[in-house]
Amino acid sequence: MANSYDIDIKLDYFLSGSSFEDVLENKKRWEEEVERHNDFFESINTKEKYQEIWNDFYGESEVE
């Protein structure tokens, strides 16, 4: 997962642009990325679901 510093960098990138149209397109991509992250967090909304994702990614271990 990204920390707040990474998020700030991405937001600055998405809000940059040489024209108004570029900024609008970048904003649209930023909103799509935020939606993907929110969907992921909603998919792991219980400790059991979180543990399952953790085990798939890192291997079997108990998350505290």
C-alpha positions as CSV (number, residue, x, y, z in Angstrom):
1,M,0.0,0.0,0.0
2,A,1.1,3.5,-0.6
3,N,1.9,5.9,2.2
4,S,0.7,9.5,2.3
5,Y,3.9,10.8,0.7
6,D,3.4,8.5,-2.3
7,I,-0.2,9.7,-2.6
8,D,0.9,13.3,-2.4
9,I,3.4,12.8,-5.2
10,K,0.7,11.0,-7.4
11,L,-1.8,13.7,-6.7
12,D,0.7,16.4,-7.7
13,Y,1.4,14.5,-10.9
14,F,-2.2,14.1,-11.8
15,L,-3.0,17.7,-11.2
16,S,-0.1,18.9,-13.3
17,G,-0.6,19.6,-17.0
18,S,0.2,22.1,-19.6
19,S,-3.4,22.9,-20.5
20,F,-6.8,22.8,-18.8
21,E,-7.8,19.7,-20.9
22,D,-4.7,17.9,-19.6
23,V,-5.6,18.7,-16.0
24,L,-9.1,17.4,-16.5
25,E,-7.8,14.2,-18.1
26,N,-5.3,13.7,-15.2
27,K,-8.1,14.4,-12.7
28,K,-10.2,11.7,-14.3
29,R,-7.4,9.2,-14.1
30,W,-6.8,10.2,-10.4
31,E,-10.4,9.6,-9.6
32,E,-10.3,6.2,-11.3
33,E,-7.3,5.2,-9.3
34,V,-8.9,6.3,-6.0
35,E,-12.0,4.3,-6.9
36,R,-9.9,1.1,-7.5
37,H,-8.2,1.6,-4.1
38,N,-11.6,2.1,-2.4
39,D,-13.0,-1.0,-4.1
40,F,-10.0,-3.0,-2.9
41,F,-10.4,-1.8,0.7
42,E,-14.1,-2.7,0.6
43,S,-13.2,-6.2,-0.6
44,I,-11.0,-6.8,2.5
45,N,-13.5,-5.3,5.1
46,T,-13.2,-8.2,7.5
47,K,-10.1,-9.6,9.3
48,E,-10.7,-12.9,7.6
49,K,-10.7,-11.4,4.1
50,Y,-7.6,-9.3,5.0
51,Q,-5.9,-12.4,6.2
52,E,-6.7,-14.3,3.0
53,I,-5.3,-11.5,0.8
54,W,-2.2,-11.3,3.1
55,N,-1.6,-15.0,2.8
56,D,-2.0,-15.0,-1.0
57,F,0.6,-12.1,-1.2
58,Y,3.1,-12.9,1.5
59,G,2.5,-16.6,2.3
60,E,0.9,-18.2,5.3
61,S,1.4,-16.3,8.5
62,E,-0.8,-14.8,11.1
63,V,-1.4,-11.0,10.9
64,E,-2.0,-9.3,14.2
